[in-house]
Amino acid sequence: MTTLRSEIVVVGAGISGIASVIKLKEAGFADVVVLERGDDVGGCWSTQKYPGLTIDVPSMYYSYSWAQKPDWSSAWTPGPEMHEYCRNVVEQFGVRDKFRFGVQVTGSTYDEKRNEWVTETADGTRYVSRYLLNASGVLSELKWPEIEGMKDFQGTLLHTSAWDENLDFTGKRVAIIGTGATGIQLAPEIAPQAGQLDVYQRTPIWLLPKPAFKLKPRTQKAFATVPGLLRAARFGIAFLMDIVFFQSFVNYPTMGPLTRLAEKVGRRHINRQVDDPEVARKLTPDYDWGCKRPSFSQNFYPMFNRSNVELVTDSIERFTPTGIVTADGVEHETDIVICATGYQPFSGRSLPTYPVRGRGGQDLRDYWENNRYQAFQGVTVHGYPNFFLIFGPYNNISGSYIAGVELSVRNMVTALKGARKKRANYIEVDAAAQRREFEEIIAKQPKSIFQAGNCTGSNTYYIDAHGDTPLMRPSNHLKEWIAARRGDLSPYHIRSVADATSKKRTLSRR
């Protein structure tokens, strides 16, 4: 068995892993290795390749604040361009050599005697490190529908996150299961090619208009050359996304009028674009806007005006070798079934995607199962020394996932720099500090749309098995940004620990 040593091991090379290794390098931590099971950086932007894929947050805000791009092709970046952005950032900051691809992490255990993390991989290699950073993300484990007879289906069956670019839909009978953020992008791309397209909807989604806003060359040039213009544009988008959009989720009593306005716009959007009143009715949600992840589209609703597209709202009973049987007893013959059913955020398999065993050998996933999802600042958990989460429970404080990632990375780097300053090698959040913060978060949850609004029947993944909403922190970006810059380390136990087999080791500047 091969054993490799480094000061810091990062698991995951997506948005979180890229930000982590760059900011660690800037802080003087050079002995870092990033383990990635895929073959490139970018996380889900590397693996997802389905037609129509775009981000659904404005490009200038769905990017690192410290690596802005003035020449986005569109306000809504296509998936391949987002992947290329991730690759370019890695090259720009000179960290490509830190990544190890094709490495499947199978588990990591804290060695209390040595004060080290031992991370094991599928090929038998052990990575021993002082610190472990989980950057595997919340969109890592695919969610397949649990339907009787799926294995009996003799046609083509695939998940959107494992896309086959050689698929030919010409004249085929195609079924798409799911009308969430993925399904609404993919279906309109397939409809003109397919002989018949059946769109299976369990729960309708609120969609707002999404104008095709391309960035013209003169606009790109202005962003690149006019001092402060790009930053000002980004700030304006951030204000709308954070202060208006995000607060509608976590502060419903105050922002309720905004959600009702969004619902009004959404209903008008449906009724203007769908010819058949009955189809329009089926596409209209009966829960509050924001309970289920809302999205934007300009071409999803008009697709249902095509003669070869059918909206199927009867639940799926089972698969047959040649198709799908719905609750009304009808068998829909199908050649290709596409599951646009997303991921499993905050489930036993997704955060983290491998066992993390802390002090006493307790698996972090078991800890959360018994104690609900909690982590101080969304970054550290008592009982798991020298372990950090990038985008853990209650970390998201913004309309942009990347803003939450940057916050996590800043808090993590602050703790590591604090330990280095003290010549220490042990960092653990105080149990009482973690408990107080969690209690404060839970006390604010009744103000969220998920408790104060009408979310019955939304089937939202925002609510976990405990009835909590760990994807959203009931706070605001500005408040958390100020707290992160303050860098208060008083909630942490930071000290030097001598292992049982060698002299006391200290954290050194690399």
Secondary structure, 3 states (H helix, E strand, C coil): CCEEEEEEEEECCCHHHHHHHHHHHHCCCCCEEEEECCCCCCCHHHHCCCCCCECCCCCCCCCCCCCCCCCCCECCCEHHHHHHHHHHHHHHCCCHHHEEECCCEEEEEEECCCCEEEEEECCCCEEEEEEEEECCCCCCCECCCCCECHHHCCCEEEEHHHCCCCCCCCCCEEEEECCCCCHHHHHHHHCCCCCEEEEECCCCCCEECCCCCECCHHHHHHHHHCCCHHHHHHHHHHHHHHHHHHHHHHCHHHHHHHHHHHHHHHHHHHHHHCCCHHHHHHHCCCCCCCCCCCEECCCCHHHHHCCCEEEECCCEEEEECCEEEECCCCEEECCEEEECCCECCCCCCCCCCCCEECHHHCEHHHHHHHHCCCCECCCECCCCCCEEECCCCCCCCCCCHHHHHHHHHHHHHHHHHHHHHCCCCEEEECHHHHHHHHHHHHHHHHHCHHHHCCCCCCCCCCCCCCCCCCCCCCCCHHHHHHHHHHCCCCCEEEECCCCCCCCCCCCCCC
